[in-house]
């Protein structure tokens, strides 16, 4: 094992680059080569060395990758612009022998844009390096290949003189982990194949930072898993194990966009509720930026699984509350993030579909991120939403269900820039877990995860970057693990 680690380390030192690069000059193409290695002890790689890495890092102890990429960035000072990116990784002890992490093309005319392919994206208001991640999208899982159209950056509404803006998108795509699911799950466990994706979002901005320091934003984002085939579905009504073929015709595509109930030929739960797995989040943000060198931002994200929490039919007890502060330039701390996550309520433990005998409807026991047909809001075993709801890939029994979605957590992220060449960050998370309403943990689970990382960008060696990190997990729920990471990188512009 030691010789393999040594060989990998030497290879990473030889082939070095950045995780991503953007062109510094108009119409230029940026290239990148990177290598990363993680060494750890315990049942898995430490949580914050694995989470929010766009699904690239493995949860297995002692892993790494070599990554190659090229990017042509969009220009936003022209009416028409285009961009593209290709990003391939060869992992060691990963979930697949090689990974097409990103492969996309995009165009923009005025405020309208379109993108086709797989591209890394993050949550709306959270800091990618310091936050625990958004509730619907966090950067915790691999990108979903899709075709996306819309207004990707805020466009001023005519006649408001820049005080009102709007943005939004519509997307259709497909999940890519069908073969991995089939090979990873234990015999007899449920898995899916050929599942389709639909996403949409709409946000409004009120405020003009150039004229007044307060800016308020609000919006809604939703996603649907639909189509595909469900294998080893355990029907609780007749006790049989079945294969379910979900519709994928034009009507199914329309129902994914406007969620409605399934047809009479589908399962009774699809008829009583909506077709497919529909998830979403309300998102709110207020920022105060009176001076250029400091800023305060507060945000709230409310996750929902069905109509009961989409509207205010039940109290909004669950959500992510965040506070972010960007401090004036100093040699110690540049930014601080604190987040409080509460997902314990889920509208309560009782669920009941109305019948002739009992006509009352109780839409509780939402079961965040899980779904009775699909394997929940995950891909390649990683939660697409917040990683603090531990991803199924951590399950020792190789089940694609979430062990515990009823979670209360505190998270702190801090970063600093002691010198122009040196940056550091620290992540600390403490969480308590109650399981789910269907599978309550015998006792409350506790977990603590921490990371400290330093990144050096030497001015003498332009384009080079090196990072070292130490991380640890403690607690009965996630288990104990300690590890270290080293990443070396090189980027540049073709022809320069």
Buried (B, 14 or more C-beta within 10 A) or exposed (E): EEEEBEEBBEBBEEBBBBBBBBBEEEEBBBBBBBBBBBBBEBBBBBBBBBBBBBBBBBBBBBBBBBBBBBBBBBBEEEEEBBBBBBBBBBBBBBBBEEBBBBBBBBBBEEBEBBBBBBBBBBBBBBBBBBBBBBBBBBBBBBBBBBEBBBBBEBBBBEEEEBBBBBBBBBBBBBBBBBEBBEEBBEEEBBBBBEBBBBBBBBBBBBBBBEEEBEBEBBBBBBBBBBBBBBBBBEEEEEEEEEEBEBBBEEEBBEBBBEBEBBEEEBBEEBBEBBBBBBBBBBBBBBBBBEEEEBBBBBBBBBBBBBEBBBEEEBEBBBBBBBEBBBBEEEEEBBBBBBBEBBBBBBBBEEBEBEEEEEEEEBBBBBBBBBBBBBBBBBBBBBBBBBBBBBBBBBBEEBBBBBBBBBBBBBBBBBBBBBEEEBBBBBBBBBBBBBBBBEEEBEEBBBBBBBBBBBBBBEEEEEBBBBBBBBBBBBBEBBBBBBBBBBBBBBBBBEEE
